[in-house]
Amino acid sequence: MRILARIAYDGSAFSGFAPQKECGITSVANRLKEVLGSVGIDSDILAAGRTDKGVHATAQMISFDVMRLWDLGYLRTLLNKKSYPHIFFVSLRYVSEEFHPRFCAVWRAYRYLVSLQSPDPFVARFVSYEQYGDFARVCEALELFRGRHNFMLFQKQGTPSKDYVREITQSYAYSYRKLLVIHLRANGFLRAQVRLMLGAAFSYGRGELSKQQLQDQIEAKHRSYTMPLSPNGLYLCGVGYPFLAAPQ
């Protein structure tokens, strides 16, 4: 039997999501394996996506297999006691054994938080401190990203896919309390794509990058921007499946 779980985690506590074999390096997948093993569940863990080191999640979707029928409310309580304080199981549900959280997903969404206050060591792991320049120009840049593009020049080495075409369906920014919030949704993202896109948008907002340079990079003609933003402010905040009415 297969269980689909929505989990949240503090990415600053891990080397990233992907399993690590090297001693002394803890990933989200490694820790999940330990937590599940502690309650007698020995299963491979599949995920909707692999977040980089320092990147957080409020809605990562994972699946694992169990050999007996569990009361999911009890199992969730048990897992949260074991995974505290860096991982939290938000919800559990049974799904078909053919379900794959990555290949069945039709969209993924990320949120990026930029603090509008002075740096605070007590929240620095969870927000970014970036100079983004003119808000209207940032919004203009985000609009340019929307649509279907070859994002070959907005990815770091190590992207497993050789298909660099992705479709951005939502890209917008707004202020909330003391934060600048940026929301991006697409059918998929390449490695570090979000942080490179937003870095380029902020560079355009500061007037360091011209509109033509930004468009050329979006059209995979020429790379002018190469520095991904800090992972601290980035959250995987949604994964959509066509057969789940309320995946979040």
C-alpha beads as a LAMMPS data file, in Angstrom:
LAMMPS data file: protein, C-alpha beads

248 atoms
247 bonds

1 atom types
1 bond types

-500.0 500.0 xlo xhi
-500.0 500.0 ylo yhi
-500.0 500.0 zlo zhi

Masses

1 110.0

Atoms # bond

1 1 1 0.000 0.000 0.000
2 1 1 1.280 3.455 -0.871
3 1 1 0.919 6.585 1.228
4 1 1 1.165 10.129 -0.077
5 1 1 2.390 12.621 2.503
6 1 1 2.572 16.379 2.435
7 1 1 5.523 17.499 4.526
8 1 1 7.089 20.778 5.602
9 1 1 10.712 21.179 6.566
10 1 1 13.368 23.647 7.630
11 1 1 15.866 23.397 4.788
12 1 1 18.602 25.141 6.763
13 1 1 19.020 21.954 8.809
14 1 1 19.837 19.788 5.778
15 1 1 22.219 19.415 2.856
16 1 1 19.251 19.353 0.486
17 1 1 16.520 16.807 -0.171
18 1 1 18.471 14.181 -2.143
19 1 1 19.882 11.152 -0.286
20 1 1 23.544 11.445 0.732
21 1 1 25.899 8.504 1.215
22 1 1 28.718 10.530 2.734
23 1 1 29.057 10.140 6.494
24 1 1 28.150 13.212 8.533
25 1 1 25.965 14.808 5.833
26 1 1 22.231 14.762 6.530
27 1 1 19.639 15.283 3.824
28 1 1 15.866 15.465 4.130
29 1 1 15.589 12.055 2.448
30 1 1 18.118 10.523 4.862
31 1 1 16.244 11.882 7.858
32 1 1 12.882 10.688 6.495
33 1 1 14.357 7.215 6.026
34 1 1 15.430 7.220 9.686
35 1 1 12.038 8.460 10.890
36 1 1 10.073 5.893 8.893
37 1 1 12.466 3.134 9.932
38 1 1 11.943 4.013 13.599
39 1 1 8.263 3.017 13.284
40 1 1 8.986 -0.128 11.284
41 1 1 8.450 1.231 7.771
42 1 1 11.245 0.191 5.418
43 1 1 10.498 1.829 2.090
44 1 1 12.022 3.826 -0.709
45 1 1 10.983 7.473 -0.553
46 1 1 9.798 9.203 -3.711
47 1 1 9.426 12.994 -3.869
48 1 1 7.810 15.590 -6.098
49 1 1 11.163 17.356 -6.425
50 1 1 14.607 17.689 -4.873
51 1 1 15.158 20.995 -3.140
52 1 1 18.717 22.351 -2.849
53 1 1 20.676 22.924 0.331
54 1 1 18.999 25.568 2.507
55 1 1 15.711 25.574 0.550
56 1 1 12.579 25.048 2.654
57 1 1 9.228 23.429 1.948
58 1 1 5.697 23.934 3.182
59 1 1 4.186 21.475 0.692
60 1 1 6.716 18.890 -0.433
61 1 1 4.908 15.724 -1.520
62 1 1 6.473 12.330 -0.855
63 1 1 5.281 8.753 -1.087
64 1 1 6.318 5.573 0.696
65 1 1 5.008 2.023 0.921
66 1 1 3.672 0.196 3.971
67 1 1 3.053 -3.513 4.525
68 1 1 -0.012 -3.130 6.741
69 1 1 -3.033 -0.863 7.017
70 1 1 -2.268 2.068 9.302
71 1 1 -4.637 4.481 10.985
72 1 1 -3.251 7.551 9.234
73 1 1 -4.094 9.951 12.050
74 1 1 -2.145 7.809 14.496
75 1 1 0.744 7.333 12.036
76 1 1 0.991 11.075 11.406
77 1 1 1.149 11.769 15.163
78 1 1 3.803 9.089 15.583
79 1 1 5.936 10.382 12.691
80 1 1 5.764 13.972 13.921
81 1 1 7.055 12.937 17.329
82 1 1 10.016 11.270 15.625
83 1 1 10.751 14.002 13.048
84 1 1 10.571 17.033 15.362
85 1 1 11.831 19.763 15.113
86 1 1 12.942 20.091 11.478
87 1 1 10.323 18.049 9.587
88 1 1 6.538 18.102 9.988
89 1 1 4.041 15.710 8.382
90 1 1 1.113 17.922 7.393
91 1 1 -1.151 15.220 5.956
92 1 1 -1.222 11.563 4.902
93 1 1 -3.505 9.725 2.492
94 1 1 -3.575 6.387 0.692
95 1 1 -3.025 6.448 -3.076
96 1 1 -2.676 3.923 -5.871
97 1 1 0.530 1.891 -5.926
98 1 1 1.177 3.282 -9.429
99 1 1 1.271 6.827 -8.056
100 1 1 4.585 8.721 -8.337
101 1 1 4.780 12.157 -6.666
102 1 1 7.149 13.502 -9.316
103 1 1 5.809 12.056 -12.561
104 1 1 2.127 12.469 -11.652
105 1 1 2.544 16.143 -10.729
106 1 1 1.175 18.665 -13.237
107 1 1 2.540 21.794 -11.552
108 1 1 4.828 22.986 -8.786
109 1 1 4.912 26.332 -7.012
110 1 1 7.609 28.217 -5.129
111 1 1 7.451 31.255 -2.884
112 1 1 10.405 33.547 -2.207
113 1 1 10.502 35.834 0.833
114 1 1 12.628 38.988 0.966
115 1 1 12.757 40.819 4.288
116 1 1 12.155 44.560 4.116
117 1 1 13.704 45.013 7.566
118 1 1 17.268 45.080 8.839
119 1 1 18.941 41.643 9.106
120 1 1 17.804 39.671 12.144
121 1 1 19.830 36.594 13.168
122 1 1 16.705 34.926 14.585
123 1 1 14.907 34.826 11.220
124 1 1 17.854 34.974 8.806
125 1 1 17.577 31.258 7.964
126 1 1 14.031 31.740 6.685
127 1 1 14.117 34.978 4.673
128 1 1 16.469 36.583 2.206
129 1 1 17.981 40.055 2.467
130 1 1 18.230 41.281 -1.114
131 1 1 18.324 44.694 -2.754
132 1 1 15.756 44.258 -5.504
133 1 1 15.586 47.836 -6.765
134 1 1 12.441 49.176 -8.389
135 1 1 9.334 47.107 -7.623
136 1 1 7.651 47.923 -10.957
137 1 1 10.702 46.714 -12.887
138 1 1 10.775 43.483 -10.869
139 1 1 7.107 42.903 -11.777
140 1 1 7.914 43.622 -15.418
141 1 1 10.706 41.035 -15.330
142 1 1 8.415 38.449 -13.739
143 1 1 5.901 39.004 -16.528
144 1 1 8.605 38.333 -19.134
145 1 1 9.231 34.902 -17.598
146 1 1 5.604 33.893 -18.024
147 1 1 4.882 31.396 -20.787
148 1 1 6.764 28.530 -22.406
149 1 1 10.524 29.065 -22.730
150 1 1 13.806 27.206 -22.988
151 1 1 15.368 27.925 -19.580
152 1 1 18.722 26.352 -20.422
153 1 1 20.497 29.544 -19.294
154 1 1 18.631 29.582 -15.965
155 1 1 19.883 26.330 -14.468
156 1 1 22.887 25.040 -12.569
157 1 1 24.960 22.061 -13.596
158 1 1 23.525 18.851 -12.230
159 1 1 20.008 19.235 -13.618
160 1 1 19.028 15.602 -14.363
161 1 1 16.797 16.476 -17.332
162 1 1 18.142 17.382 -20.764
163 1 1 14.828 19.000 -21.687
164 1 1 15.106 22.635 -20.607
165 1 1 11.670 23.794 -21.775
166 1 1 9.317 24.775 -18.954
167 1 1 6.033 26.691 -18.861
168 1 1 5.623 29.387 -16.218
169 1 1 1.912 29.902 -15.580
170 1 1 2.077 32.277 -12.586
171 1 1 4.740 34.852 -11.702
172 1 1 3.933 37.835 -9.508
173 1 1 5.136 39.825 -6.495
174 1 1 3.385 41.574 -3.612
175 1 1 4.117 43.037 -0.192
176 1 1 2.909 41.274 2.944
177 1 1 3.657 42.789 6.325
178 1 1 7.431 43.318 6.335
179 1 1 8.131 41.063 3.363
180 1 1 8.343 41.164 -0.399
181 1 1 6.739 37.905 -1.556
182 1 1 7.276 36.418 -4.992
183 1 1 5.184 33.518 -6.249
184 1 1 6.100 31.291 -9.204
185 1 1 4.167 28.332 -10.576
186 1 1 5.164 26.112 -13.516
187 1 1 4.852 22.610 -14.886
188 1 1 8.373 22.044 -13.529
189 1 1 11.635 23.761 -12.635
190 1 1 15.284 23.091 -13.382
191 1 1 17.951 23.011 -10.692
192 1 1 18.314 26.500 -9.124
193 1 1 16.045 27.931 -11.833
194 1 1 13.905 29.936 -9.432
195 1 1 16.877 31.534 -7.668
196 1 1 18.560 32.383 -10.980
197 1 1 15.354 33.829 -12.440
198 1 1 14.736 36.001 -9.397
199 1 1 18.368 37.061 -9.267
200 1 1 18.044 38.265 -12.855
201 1 1 14.716 39.980 -12.062
202 1 1 16.308 41.828 -9.128
203 1 1 19.310 42.765 -11.261
204 1 1 16.883 44.248 -13.787
205 1 1 15.058 45.972 -10.917
206 1 1 18.344 47.606 -9.846
207 1 1 19.041 48.731 -13.406
208 1 1 22.112 46.498 -13.788
209 1 1 20.558 44.328 -16.487
210 1 1 18.848 45.716 -19.569
211 1 1 15.517 44.449 -20.829
212 1 1 17.191 43.154 -23.983
213 1 1 19.767 41.222 -21.955
214 1 1 17.011 39.686 -19.849
215 1 1 14.963 38.742 -22.916
216 1 1 18.013 37.240 -24.626
217 1 1 18.660 35.020 -21.615
218 1 1 15.004 33.977 -21.437
219 1 1 15.193 33.084 -25.158
220 1 1 18.383 31.049 -24.488
221 1 1 20.472 33.311 -26.733
222 1 1 22.999 34.750 -24.294
223 1 1 23.665 34.456 -20.565
224 1 1 24.173 37.821 -18.832
225 1 1 23.196 36.848 -15.274
226 1 1 24.759 33.897 -13.407
227 1 1 24.355 34.340 -9.611
228 1 1 21.479 32.482 -7.887
229 1 1 19.918 34.244 -4.898
230 1 1 20.283 32.936 -1.359
231 1 1 18.302 29.733 -0.716
232 1 1 17.169 31.021 2.700
233 1 1 14.040 32.729 1.396
234 1 1 12.890 29.976 -0.963
235 1 1 9.994 27.600 -0.196
236 1 1 8.437 24.796 -2.200
237 1 1 4.851 25.772 -1.441
238 1 1 2.656 23.655 -3.695
239 1 1 2.463 20.583 -5.917
240 1 1 -0.619 19.862 -8.004
241 1 1 -2.115 16.548 -9.088
242 1 1 -5.101 16.242 -11.454
243 1 1 -6.931 13.669 -9.305
244 1 1 -6.553 15.419 -5.947
245 1 1 -9.214 18.061 -5.309
246 1 1 -7.209 19.701 -2.531
247 1 1 -3.515 18.745 -2.886
248 1 1 -2.421 21.511 -0.543

Bonds

1 1 1 2
2 1 2 3
3 1 3 4
4 1 4 5
5 1 5 6
6 1 6 7
7 1 7 8
8 1 8 9
9 1 9 10
10 1 10 11
11 1 11 12
12 1 12 13
13 1 13 14
14 1 14 15
15 1 15 16
16 1 16 17
17 1 17 18
18 1 18 19
19 1 19 20
20 1 20 21
21 1 21 22
22 1 22 23
23 1 23 24
24 1 24 25
25 1 25 26
26 1 26 27
27 1 27 28
28 1 28 29
29 1 29 30
30 1 30 31
31 1 31 32
32 1 32 33
33 1 33 34
34 1 34 35
35 1 35 36
36 1 36 37
37 1 37 38
38 1 38 39
39 1 39 40
40 1 40 41
41 1 41 42
42 1 42 43
43 1 43 44
44 1 44 45
45 1 45 46
46 1 46 47
47 1 47 48
48 1 48 49
49 1 49 50
50 1 50 51
51 1 51 52
52 1 52 53
53 1 53 54
54 1 54 55
55 1 55 56
56 1 56 57
57 1 57 58
58 1 58 59
59 1 59 60
60 1 60 61
61 1 61 62
62 1 62 63
63 1 63 64
64 1 64 65
65 1 65 66
66 1 66 67
67 1 67 68
68 1 68 69
69 1 69 70
70 1 70 71
71 1 71 72
72 1 72 73
73 1 73 74
74 1 74 75
75 1 75 76
76 1 76 77
77 1 77 78
78 1 78 79
79 1 79 80
80 1 80 81
81 1 81 82
82 1 82 83
83 1 83 84
84 1 84 85
85 1 85 86
86 1 86 87
87 1 87 88
88 1 88 89
89 1 89 90
90 1 90 91
91 1 91 92
92 1 92 93
93 1 93 94
94 1 94 95
95 1 95 96
96 1 96 97
97 1 97 98
98 1 98 99
99 1 99 100
100 1 100 101
101 1 101 102
102 1 102 103
103 1 103 104
104 1 104 105
105 1 105 106
106 1 106 107
107 1 107 108
108 1 108 109
109 1 109 110
110 1 110 111
111 1 111 112
112 1 112 113
113 1 113 114
114 1 114 115
115 1 115 116
116 1 116 117
117 1 117 118
118 1 118 119
119 1 119 120
120 1 120 121
121 1 121 122
122 1 122 123
123 1 123 124
124 1 124 125
125 1 125 126
126 1 126 127
127 1 127 128
128 1 128 129
129 1 129 130
130 1 130 131
131 1 131 132
132 1 132 133
133 1 133 134
134 1 134 135
135 1 135 136
136 1 136 137
137 1 137 138
138 1 138 139
139 1 139 140
140 1 140 141
141 1 141 142
142 1 142 143
143 1 143 144
144 1 144 145
145 1 145 146
146 1 146 147
147 1 147 148
148 1 148 149
149 1 149 150
150 1 150 151
151 1 151 152
152 1 152 153
153 1 153 154
154 1 154 155
155 1 155 156
156 1 156 157
157 1 157 158
158 1 158 159
159 1 159 160
160 1 160 161
161 1 161 162
162 1 162 163
163 1 163 164
164 1 164 165
165 1 165 166
166 1 166 167
167 1 167 168
168 1 168 169
169 1 169 170
170 1 170 171
171 1 171 172
172 1 172 173
173 1 173 174
174 1 174 175
175 1 175 176
176 1 176 177
177 1 177 178
178 1 178 179
179 1 179 180
180 1 180 181
181 1 181 182
182 1 182 183
183 1 183 184
184 1 184 185
185 1 185 186
186 1 186 187
187 1 187 188
188 1 188 189
189 1 189 190
190 1 190 191
191 1 191 192
192 1 192 193
193 1 193 194
194 1 194 195
195 1 195 196
196 1 196 197
197 1 197 198
198 1 198 199
199 1 199 200
200 1 200 201
201 1 201 202
202 1 202 203
203 1 203 204
204 1 204 205
205 1 205 206
206 1 206 207
207 1 207 208
208 1 208 209
209 1 209 210
210 1 210 211
211 1 211 212
212 1 212 213
213 1 213 214
214 1 214 215
215 1 215 216
216 1 216 217
217 1 217 218
218 1 218 219
219 1 219 220
220 1 220 221
221 1 221 222
222 1 222 223
223 1 223 224
224 1 224 225
225 1 225 226
226 1 226 227
227 1 227 228
228 1 228 229
229 1 229 230
230 1 230 231
231 1 231 232
232 1 232 233
233 1 233 234
234 1 234 235
235 1 235 236
236 1 236 237
237 1 237 238
238 1 238 239
239 1 239 240
240 1 240 241
241 1 241 242
242 1 242 243
243 1 243 244
244 1 244 245
245 1 245 246
246 1 246 247
247 1 247 248
